[in-house]
Every structure is written in C-alpha cells, then in structure tokens.
Amino acid sequence: MVKLNKIYTRTGDAGETGLVDGSRVSKADPRMAAIGDVDEANSAIGVALLHVADADTRAMLGRIQNELFDLGADLATPGEDFAPGEMALRIVPDQIARLEREIDAMNAKLEPLRSFILPGGGAASAHLHLARATVRRAERSAVAAGGINPAALQYINRLSDHIFVLARLVARDEGGDTLWQPGQTRSA
C-alpha cells in the first residue's frame, strides 16, 4: 500500500501538502492540524510504551498506534462518502466497538472513581495521561476541521476514554490513582 523510496519530494516547500484525493491544501489548514495532532498522539503513545511492561497492554497500544495511522489516512481523505474503499481507508464501527469492549474489560478491574484523577503516578501512567490529553487535542482539531468521517470522530472520542481507563489500570500497579483534592490549597 505504501512505498517510500525518497523521503523528501520538495512538493511541500511552498507550504502546501497533498491529500489522498490529489488535492493540495495549506499546511495550516485545520484538516492538517488534525492530522498533525493525531501523529503527535501516536508519538506520545510510543513514548508511553517505553514504560509499559505488560504484554497485553503493549499489544493494545500497538493496535491503537496502527489505527492512528488509519485515522490519519481517513482525515487525509476529503469527501462526503465515508465508506471504505480501494482509495479510501476509513475508520469503521468495528474499531470503535473493540475500543468499547476493551474499556469495559479494563474498567471492570478498577474501583469506581471518587474524584477526578491528577495526571501522573508512575512513569507509564503519567505518559499515558499525556497521550490521552494529546488525543483530546486531536479530537478538538478534527471537530474544528469539519467534514470529517463521523466514525473517525467517534473513534477518537472513544480513544481518549480508552487511554484514560488504561492509565488508571496501569496506575493501579504503580501505586494507585492520584486523586484531585478540590480546594485543598485555598486559605480559610
């Protein structure tokens, strides 16, 4: 599907880039911001993986990283027909359903939340919280871009939930969640 013999093409030197359909847009286009934020989220997951030892967690994050490339391709494919095709790699409902199943399975192993969670804990959970926040930014960028596959928007929304629950599960093995203490530092 992808073959890269030469990394630089010089076609973007004037501040434009190509989309899947051959059209060219400014690198400052909101669609390109969304694609860039998805790429950054994928990179944040890659850093988190440096701190994750559990094989099942690593496999889950590996699937997600691959799907984030699918998501980037989906975002780079403009149009109003969001059906997958030979030239249109689209996020599909099965990918969202899998995330939901994984969220439910992970959440079943956790105590209910009693407060908001402060991002942090051990190295793996802290990096996962950063990845979650980056995914949330990618979601905001995708919404701002408009004209995006509704399944892609659902996927990225569910993904931030997934990474949040995963960060909690990992934190459980790193000493537990760090809970927000509302108003803790206010003077009386």
N, C-alpha and C positions, 0 to 999 in steps of 0.2 A: 504494500500500500504506500509506503514511504521509502524513497531512495534519495539520499543526500550525498552527492559526490563533492559538492563545493558548498562551503558554509556561507561565504559572502557572495551576494549577487549584484550589489550596487543599486538594486531597484528601489531601495528604501532611502537612498541618500537625500532625497528631496522632502522627506518627512511623510511619505505615504507608504502604505503596505497593501498587499493583495489579500482579498478574501477568497473563500473556496470557489465562488462563482466567477472568479476572474475580475470582479470589480475592484477598484482601488479606493481606499479611504485614508484620511489623515490618521497619523499615528496618535493624534489627540482625540480621535472620535470616541464617544462613550462606549461603543462596542469594543474598541481596542483596549480601553481602560478595564473593562470587564474581563477580557481575555488575559490581560496582564495580571489582574488580581487573582484569577484562577491559577495562573502559573506560579504566582507568589505563594498562594495557599498550598500548592503541591510541593513547593520547595520547603515550606515550613513543616509539612508532614515528613519530608525527607530528613530534616534535622531532628524531628521528634523520634524518628526511627532509630537514630543513633543511640537513643537512651532506652529503647524498648527491647526487653529480652524475650518475652513470652512469644512463642511461635504462632499461636492463634491470633494474637494482636498484630503481629508483624504481617501475617497473611491478610488480615482485614485491611490494614493500612496499604498494603501493596495493591490490593484490588481497587481501593479508593484512588490511589495515585494513577493507576491506569485509566480509571473512569474520569479523572480530572482531565486527562488528555482528550478523552471522548467529549467531555463537556466543552473544552476549548475549541474542538473542531465544530461542535454544534453551534457555539456562539459565533464562529467564523463563517457560518453558512447562513447568509441572509435569505429572506423569503417569507412567504406566508404558509407554505406547505411544510409541516414539521414531521412528515412521515419519513422514516429512514429509507434510504435508497442507495444505489450504487455510488452516487456522488454526494450523499448527504448522511453523514454519521450523526445520528440524533440520540439523545438520552431517551430511554423508553421506560414505561411504567414498571417493568420488572426490576430495573435497577433501584428505583425508589422503594419498591416493596421489600427488596433484600435489605436495604438500609433500615427500614422499619422493623423487620424481623430481628436484625442484629441489635437494634436499640432496645427492643423489648426483652431480648435474652440477657443483655448486659444489665439493664435496669432491674431485672428480677433478682440479681445478685447483690443489689445495693439497698441500703436503708433509705427510706423516703427523705427528701430534703427538708431541713428545718430552717434554713436560711439560704440566702444567696451564697455562692461559692466565690472566695477570693482566688483569682488565678495564681497558681503557684503549687506549693507542695514539693515533691521531689522533681528531679530533672525531667523525667518523662512526662509527668502530668503538667508541669509548667510549660513545656514545649507544645504539648497537645492543646493547652488553653490558648497559646499564641496562635497555633494553627486554626483553632475554632474562631478566634477573633478575625483572622485573615479571611476565612471563609465567609464570615458575616459581611466584611467589606466587599468581597467579590459578589455577594448576593445583592448588596445595595447598588453596586456598579451595573450589574446585569439588569436590575429593575430600571435604573436610570437610562440604560441604552434603549429600552423599548424594542418591540418587535421580536422578542426572544421566545423560543420554544417554551410553552407552559410547563412541559415536563422537565426541562432544564432548570427552570425556576424552582419547581417543587424539589428536584434533586438537591440543589444547592441549599435550600432551606432545611431539608431533612439532614443533609450532611453536617451542618453546624450542630444540630441536635445530637447527631451520632457522635461527633468528636467530643462534645460536652460530656455525654454519658461515659464515653471511653476514658476521658481524662479523670472522671470520678472513680471509675473502676481501677485504673492504674494507681490513682492516689490512695486507694484503699490499701494497696500493697506497699505504699511509700509512707504510711503513717496517717492517712486519712485526709478528708477534706479540710480546708481552712475556711471556716465559716465567717461571713460578714457579721460584725457586731454593730448594728445601727447606732449611730450617735456616740460611739464609745469614747471619742476624744473630745467631745463638747464639754465645756466647763458648765458647772451647775449654776 
